[in-house]
Amino acid sequence: MNRIVLLRGRGKWRDAKCGVIRQSSRPKGEHFIYASRLSRGIIMERSRQLPKDLPAITVNSNGSVKGKASFVRRLAIGFVILAILGLLYVPAYHSAQSPFLNLGETPSPAEPLGNSRFVASVAQLPGWSYNTSRDLCAYIHPENNTSILSPTGICSLPPYLLIIICSAVANQEARIAIRSTWANKYNLDNLYNSTVKIAFLLGKSDNDTLNNLIVEETSQYNDIVQERFFDTYNNLTLKSVMMLKWVTSNCDQAKYLMKTDDDMFVNIPLLLQTLRSRTQTETLLGSLICSAKPILDPKNKWQVSFSLYTPKYMYSEKTYPNYLSGTGYVMSIGVASKLYQAALVTPLLHLEDVYVTGLCAKRAKVRPVNHPAFSYTPRKLDPCVLRNAITTHKVSASNMYVIWVKMNNTSVSCSNRTRIDRKPITLSRSGRNAGYYVFKRKTINKCV
């Protein structure tokens, strides 16, 4: 309905909808009567369109305040539900990402770096993200027996030397080769004039078939220690600390402990000869690596495994402390106890040799010492070289037998020039793990 507005002057009015001023032919008095009637009609029309009382919060849902309040309530309920789901998701995510099994992990933030933008840009290490707890006690449970399998009677008579061989669950062929060659039971029991015992240390596999095979292997050989953690490269530190825990709990009367891997050939007669000649009460002996620098770039020039990458949130120093290659090192049992106690208060680093023989040894005030007969590089399969080496690295199961035969070939005579009597030059960590065994000047670090 058009709205009429009377204007001063004869016979004029404004059509408010169209904005037009119109001239009327009616007499002046009639204009007021006409306008009055129109006004009453407009008021009546508005009365029909609008309620007489307009409460503030009782309008229908079409754009009403009541509808808006209902929408806000629904939105708030939705946010609450999402928040609850988020709280449930976080522990489930950490549990799924955790490399540990049934150990009651309680993740806590690592040391803050003070720059969240920097942290977000750093590549996360699989299994050890920025927010994953690196408190060893959360995984080792020092107050509890965490072994799934453990050999019986292995230390009923305190051994002079206990050799723990870290092995993967699937590496049964390597374990059989070791039992048949350098760690064969007859030689251990009869030839060395010292009590020498060996045990294989394993984690747990997510393959039930492999786990069942381990149970059968244990019943046959009684030489397997299996602990509750997933057996992965980034869990090697857990493996080595579990070794220290098991030895200090079950075999603390042994004189020496050796840690090695299942791709190593160990010359036990030469090792015993070396240990008997030592006069020091504290021993931490192996292939010493000095002034090695962390690999901070996951796409480093060496093209090494991503597992060797060390983000700054795990280790912020420019160089590692001097440490022994994890391929094989020996310690007195007192040192083993000190390293274990140090590990319980030292934030975990995924590189087990750096952690155990570097960081923990430094905290325990134990100095790692180099011995030239230990090596992390492959050796020439020459009987005269092998007889003068305590450890030989990267030995396949088939080559275990080859080396064993060559070393025991009494028809071969060795001259003194083949002896390993020089102090070795050690490579940086990046060089040795990339497989660069050529001693390039820029990658050499001399130990002093």
QUIKA-V707643 format. One record per residue. N is the residue number from 1. RES is the residue in one letter. SS is DSSP state (a for helix, b for strand, c for the rest). PHI is phi in degrees with one decimal (999 if undefined). Layout:
# QUIKA-V707643
n->[N	N]
res->[RES	RES]
ss->[SS	SS]
phi->[PHI	PHI]
This chain:
# QUIKA-V707643
n->[1	2	3	4	5	6	7	8	9	10	11	12	13	14	15	16	17	18	19	20	21	22	23	24	25	26	27	28	29	30	31	32	33	34	35	36	37	38	39	40	41	42	43	44	45	46	47	48	49	50	51	52	53	54	55	56	57	58	59	60	61	62	63	64	65	66	67	68	69	70	71	72	73	74	75	76	77	78	79	80	81	82	83	84	85	86	87	88	89	90	91	92	93	94	95	96	97	98	99	100	101	102	103	104	105	106	107	108	109	110	111	112	113	114	115	116	117	118	119	120	121	122	123	124	125	126	127	128	129	130	131	132	133	134	135	136	137	138	139	140	141	142	143	144	145	146	147	148	149	150	151	152	153	154	155	156	157	158	159	160	161	162	163	164	165	166	167	168	169	170	171	172	173	174	175	176	177	178	179	180	181	182	183	184	185	186	187	188	189	190	191	192	193	194	195	196	197	198	199	200	201	202	203	204	205	206	207	208	209	210	211	212	213	214	215	216	217	218	219	220	221	222	223	224	225	226	227	228	229	230	231	232	233	234	235	236	237	238	239	240	241	242	243	244	245	246	247	248	249	250	251	252	253	254	255	256	257	258	259	260	261	262	263	264	265	266	267	268	269	270	271	272	273	274	275	276	277	278	279	280	281	282	283	284	285	286	287	288	289	290	291	292	293	294	295	296	297	298	299	300	301	302	303	304	305	306	307	308	309	310	311	312	313	314	315	316	317	318	319	320	321	322	323	324	325	326	327	328	329	330	331	332	333	334	335	336	337	338	339	340	341	342	343	344	345	346	347	348	349	350	351	352	353	354	355	356	357	358	359	360	361	362	363	364	365	366	367	368	369	370	371	372	373	374	375	376	377	378	379	380	381	382	383	384	385	386	387	388	389	390	391	392	393	394	395	396	397	398	399	400	401	402	403	404	405	406	407	408	409	410	411	412	413	414	415	416	417	418	419	420	421	422	423	424	425	426	427	428	429	430	431	432	433	434	435	436	437	438	439	440	441	442	443	444	445	446	447	448]
res->[M	N	R	I	V	L	L	R	G	R	G	K	W	R	D	A	K	C	G	V	I	R	Q	S	S	R	P	K	G	E	H	F	I	Y	A	S	R	L	S	R	G	I	I	M	E	R	S	R	Q	L	P	K	D	L	P	A	I	T	V	N	S	N	G	S	V	K	G	K	A	S	F	V	R	R	L	A	I	G	F	V	I	L	A	I	L	G	L	L	Y	V	P	A	Y	H	S	A	Q	S	P	F	L	N	L	G	E	T	P	S	P	A	E	P	L	G	N	S	R	F	V	A	S	V	A	Q	L	P	G	W	S	Y	N	T	S	R	D	L	C	A	Y	I	H	P	E	N	N	T	S	I	L	S	P	T	G	I	C	S	L	P	P	Y	L	L	I	I	I	C	S	A	V	A	N	Q	E	A	R	I	A	I	R	S	T	W	A	N	K	Y	N	L	D	N	L	Y	N	S	T	V	K	I	A	F	L	L	G	K	S	D	N	D	T	L	N	N	L	I	V	E	E	T	S	Q	Y	N	D	I	V	Q	E	R	F	F	D	T	Y	N	N	L	T	L	K	S	V	M	M	L	K	W	V	T	S	N	C	D	Q	A	K	Y	L	M	K	T	D	D	D	M	F	V	N	I	P	L	L	L	Q	T	L	R	S	R	T	Q	T	E	T	L	L	G	S	L	I	C	S	A	K	P	I	L	D	P	K	N	K	W	Q	V	S	F	S	L	Y	T	P	K	Y	M	Y	S	E	K	T	Y	P	N	Y	L	S	G	T	G	Y	V	M	S	I	G	V	A	S	K	L	Y	Q	A	A	L	V	T	P	L	L	H	L	E	D	V	Y	V	T	G	L	C	A	K	R	A	K	V	R	P	V	N	H	P	A	F	S	Y	T	P	R	K	L	D	P	C	V	L	R	N	A	I	T	T	H	K	V	S	A	S	N	M	Y	V	I	W	V	K	M	N	N	T	S	V	S	C	S	N	R	T	R	I	D	R	K	P	I	T	L	S	R	S	G	R	N	A	G	Y	Y	V	F	K	R	K	T	I	N	K	C	V]
ss->[c	c	c	b	b	b	c	c	c	c	c	b	b	b	b	c	c	c	c	b	b	b	b	c	c	c	c	a	a	a	a	a	a	a	a	a	a	a	a	a	a	a	a	a	a	a	a	a	a	c	c	c	c	c	c	c	c	c	c	c	c	c	c	c	a	a	a	a	a	a	a	a	a	a	a	a	a	a	a	a	a	a	a	a	a	a	a	a	a	a	a	a	a	a	a	a	a	c	c	b	c	c	c	c	c	c	c	c	c	c	c	c	c	c	c	a	a	a	a	a	a	c	c	c	b	c	c	b	c	c	c	c	c	c	c	c	a	a	a	a	c	c	c	c	c	c	b	b	b	c	c	c	c	c	c	c	c	c	c	c	b	b	b	b	b	b	c	c	c	c	c	a	a	a	a	a	a	a	a	a	c	c	c	c	a	a	a	a	a	a	c	c	c	c	c	b	b	b	b	b	b	b	b	b	c	c	c	a	a	a	a	a	a	a	a	a	a	a	a	a	a	c	c	b	b	b	b	b	b	b	c	c	a	a	a	a	a	a	a	a	a	a	a	a	a	a	a	a	a	a	c	c	c	c	c	b	b	b	b	b	b	c	c	c	b	b	c	a	a	a	a	a	a	a	a	a	c	c	c	c	c	c	c	b	b	b	b	b	b	c	c	c	b	c	b	c	c	c	c	c	c	c	c	c	c	a	a	a	b	c	c	c	c	c	c	c	c	c	b	c	c	c	b	b	b	b	b	b	b	b	b	b	a	a	a	a	a	a	a	a	a	a	a	c	c	c	c	c	c	c	c	a	a	a	a	a	a	a	a	a	a	a	a	c	c	c	c	c	b	b	c	c	c	c	c	c	c	c	c	c	c	c	a	a	a	a	a	c	c	c	b	b	c	c	c	c	a	a	a	a	a	a	a	a	a	a	a	c	c	c	c	c	c	c	c	a	a	a	c	c	c	c	c	c	c	b	b	c	a	a	a	a	a	c	c	c	c	c	c	c	a	a	a	b	b	c	c	c]
phi->[999	-72.8	-98.6	-106.3	-118.3	-74.5	-114.5	-67.3	114.1	-79.1	64.8	-120.9	-149.0	-107.2	-82.1	-68.6	-75.3	-96.1	73.4	-108.6	-93.7	-113.8	-103.3	-109.8	-92.9	-77.0	-65.6	-59.5	-65.5	-69.1	-61.0	-67.8	-65.9	-64.7	-66.1	-64.3	-63.5	-62.3	-63.0	-62.4	-65.2	-66.4	-63.3	-63.5	-63.9	-64.9	-64.6	-72.5	-80.2	-117.6	-68.4	-68.7	-110.1	-121.4	-58.9	-69.2	-129.6	-131.7	-89.6	-67.0	-73.2	-74.6	75.5	-78.5	-67.9	-61.6	-64.6	-65.2	-63.9	-64.3	-63.4	-62.6	-62.7	-62.7	-63.9	-64.1	-62.1	-62.1	-63.8	-62.3	-62.6	-62.5	-63.6	-64.2	-62.4	-63.5	-64.1	-73.2	-72.0	-58.5	-65.0	-65.8	-64.4	-62.1	-64.8	-69.4	-81.9	-67.1	-84.3	-112.2	-121.1	53.4	-110.5	64.0	-64.8	-124.2	-60.5	-137.9	-60.7	-75.4	-57.6	-66.2	-91.6	81.5	-141.2	-64.5	-65.5	-64.2	-60.2	-64.3	-87.7	-84.3	-64.9	-81.6	-82.2	-55.2	88.2	-134.3	-72.5	-58.3	-95.0	-81.8	-63.3	-113.4	-81.5	-59.1	-61.1	-69.2	-113.6	-81.7	50.3	-59.3	-84.3	-117.9	-84.8	-104.1	-72.2	-82.1	-130.0	-151.9	-67.8	-98.6	72.8	-67.0	-120.3	-62.6	-107.3	-55.4	-76.3	-71.3	-136.8	-112.1	-107.0	-101.2	-105.8	-74.4	-134.6	-81.5	-56.5	-79.8	-87.6	-65.9	-61.3	-65.0	-65.2	-64.0	-64.0	-65.2	-63.6	-92.5	-121.7	-70.0	-115.7	-68.9	-62.5	-61.7	-64.8	-60.9	-85.9	-125.7	-108.2	-104.9	55.3	-150.4	-78.3	-120.0	-124.6	-127.3	-149.9	-97.5	-107.1	-128.0	-94.3	-113.3	-97.3	-86.4	-100.0	-63.6	-62.8	-64.5	-62.5	-67.5	-65.3	-64.9	-61.5	-65.2	-64.6	-64.2	-64.8	-84.3	-110.9	53.3	-141.1	-118.7	-107.6	-119.0	-115.0	-89.3	-155.3	-74.4	-82.1	-129.4	-60.9	-73.1	-105.9	-63.6	-64.4	-57.9	-61.8	-68.3	-71.4	-61.3	-60.4	-61.4	-63.4	-64.2	-66.4	-68.2	-90.0	-117.0	-146.2	-77.5	-94.3	-65.7	-88.6	-131.6	-124.9	-115.9	-109.3	-149.9	-117.5	-82.9	-110.2	-115.3	-102.6	-113.1	-89.1	-62.8	-57.1	-69.1	-63.7	-63.0	-61.2	-65.2	-68.5	-66.9	-83.6	-83.1	-107.1	-71.2	-77.6	-108.3	-130.7	-142.7	-126.3	175.3	-94.9	-81.4	-119.4	-119.6	55.7	-71.9	-104.7	-62.3	-86.8	-92.1	-106.5	-64.0	-107.7	-71.0	-67.3	-78.7	56.1	-82.1	-58.8	-59.0	-66.3	-86.1	-64.4	-125.1	-66.4	-64.8	-71.0	-98.4	-153.8	-102.9	-76.5	-77.8	-134.7	-79.9	-65.7	-55.9	-148.1	-101.3	-57.8	-71.4	-66.4	179.9	-148.4	-123.6	-142.1	-71.9	-65.8	-65.5	-66.9	-57.6	-65.2	-64.7	-65.2	-64.8	-64.2	-66.8	-63.0	-68.6	-123.3	-112.7	-55.2	-64.9	-122.4	-70.6	-86.1	-64.2	-69.8	-61.4	-68.0	-73.2	-92.5	-107.7	-66.1	-69.9	-63.6	-63.9	-65.2	-83.0	60.8	-113.8	-98.2	-70.3	-121.3	-81.3	-135.4	-64.3	-80.3	-92.3	-150.8	-100.2	-103.7	-63.5	-113.5	-65.1	-77.6	-112.0	-58.0	-73.2	-70.7	-67.3	-67.4	-104.6	-116.0	-78.2	-126.9	-129.9	-99.5	57.6	-104.5	-74.7	-59.5	-68.3	-73.7	-57.0	-68.6	-62.2	-63.3	-60.0	-66.5	-63.0	-66.8	-98.1	-82.7	-72.2	-78.6	-91.9	-104.6	-111.7	-88.2	-66.2	-70.0	-90.2	-71.8	-94.0	-122.4	-100.0	-76.4	-75.0	-96.9	-101.7	-84.8	-65.4	-60.6	-63.1	-65.5	-70.5	-78.2	-78.8	87.9	-88.1	-95.2	-80.1	-79.8	-81.4	-58.4	-74.3	-106.6	-87.7	-123.8	-82.3	-87.1	-116.7]
